[in-house]
């Protein structure tokens, strides 16, 4: 299963296109990052 599909199943959207990039921003506080970590390791 491609990484895009695996993450999408966990509720994380990562662009499937190599030309679109995901960026972190100031809106991604510690709470959001912790939620991401928990979803990644489920």
C-alpha positions in Angstrom: 0.0 0.0 0.0 1.5 3.4 -0.9 2.3 5.8 1.9 -0.4 8.2 0.8 -3.1 5.6 1.2 -1.7 4.3 4.5 -1.7 7.8 6.0 -5.1 8.6 4.5 -6.6 5.6 6.3 -5.2 7.1 9.5 -6.9 10.5 8.8 -3.7 12.2 7.6 -3.7 13.9 4.2 -0.4 13.9 2.4 -0.4 14.9 -1.2 0.2 11.9 -3.6 1.9 14.3 -6.0 5.7 14.8 -5.7 5.3 18.4 -6.8 2.9 19.3 -4.0 4.7 19.6 -0.6 3.3 19.5 2.9 4.4 22.2 5.2 4.3 22.6 8.9 3.2 26.1 10.2 2.7 28.0 13.4 -0.8 26.6 13.4 0.7 23.2 14.1 1.2 23.5 17.8 2.4 20.8 20.2 -1.2 19.3 20.5 -1.5 18.9 16.7 2.0 17.4 16.4 1.2 15.0 19.3 -2.0 13.9 17.5 -0.1 13.3 14.3 2.5 11.2 16.2 -0.3 9.1 17.8 -2.0 8.5 14.4 1.3 7.6 12.8 2.1 4.9 15.4 -1.4 3.3 15.6 
